[in-house]
Amino acid sequence: MKSFIKIIPSSNKTISFSASIIIHLIIFIIAAFVFKITTEKSDAGSSYVQIKTRELVNNLKNNTPEKEKKQITENNNLKNKIINKNVSESKSIHNILASSDTSGLYQVYKESTLDVSMRYPVGWTYIDQDVKNKLDGVTFWATNEIYSPPPYVHLEVKEKYLFNPGRYKYSIKTDDYTAYYNDPEELSGQVSQEVYIRTSIDEDFSIKLIMEGRESFKTFQPVFFGMIKTFKFDNSLF
């Protein structure tokens, strides 16, 4: 009787243990299946978000208002015009320097304190200014009636320590000096251009043309550069 009672619990334990394994196995299979479905949905959602984001960016690009597109195009065109204009002005000024006109510069100005000399047009006159018996500046102007009002050219002696090359857009080196200059400036119809002469002696110089009207200025500009071309200082000769 006791032996029978011992056998029954052992059999029940075996059945209970087998059932537990089966139940856990089923739970594991269900959990794995649920996890797989969840992962697939997550990946699909991620791809969906990526696709939607890409579509949104493309739509924003393609749906830019026509007014904004037009403004962008106009801005780009304006930038290109400014760049082309600067290049064109730079080339034209260098061409003027290369083809400066000295044909009508028959009169010669000479000054002894700095050994300065420069040719100037026929029909012009000048007045020079000295400071402490030393040349400070010379002003040349037209006395003929070719231009009204007449242009004038001012030569000025400069203090070397005040020179700032950052103020100038262009420079050209010659055997005797380096010339620095900018594009012509216009104010209230008056056009001017200054060339700074950077030397190796104690003094620098500037030569400036002032004239009414841009068209008149353009016609005289080669003569102005011709005057600069003939400019000499110290003991240099023509």
TAVENLIN-V724943 format. One record per residue. BURIAL is I if it has 16 or more other ideal C-beta (glycine too) atoms within 10 Angstrom, else O. Layout:
BEGIN
{{BURIAL} {BURIAL}}
END
This chain:
BEGIN
{{O} {O} {O} {O} {O} {O} {O} {O} {O} {O} {O} {O} {O} {O} {O} {O} {O} {O} {O} {O} {O} {O} {O} {O} {O} {O} {O} {O} {O} {O} {O} {O} {O} {O} {O} {O} {O} {O} {O} {O} {O} {O} {O} {O} {O} {O} {O} {O} {O} {O} {O} {O} {O} {O} {O} {O} {O} {O} {O} {O} {O} {O} {O} {O} {O} {O} {O} {O} {O} {O} {O} {O} {O} {O} {O} {O} {O} {O} {O} {O} {O} {O} {O} {O} {O} {O} {O} {O} {O} {O} {O} {O} {I} {O} {O} {I} {I} {O} {O} {I} {I} {O} {O} {O} {I} {O} {O} {O} {I} {O} {I} {O} {O} {I} {O} {I} {I} {I} {I} {I} {I} {O} {O} {I} {O} {I} {O} {O} {O} {O} {O} {O} {O} {O} {I} {O} {I} {I} {I} {I} {I} {I} {O} {O} {O} {O} {I} {O} {O} {O} {I} {O} {I} {I} {I} {I} {I} {I} {O} {O} {O} {O} {O} {O} {O} {O} {O} {I} {O} {O} {O} {O} {O} {O} {O} {O} {I} {O} {I} {I} {I} {O} {O} {I} {O} {O} {O} {O} {O} {O} {I} {O} {I} {I} {I} {I} {I} {I} {O} {O} {O} {O} {I} {I} {I} {I} {I} {I} {I} {I} {I} {O} {I} {O} {O} {I} {I} {O} {O} {I} {I} {I} {I} {I} {I} {I} {I} {I} {I} {I} {I} {O} {I} {O} {O} {O} {O} {O}}
END
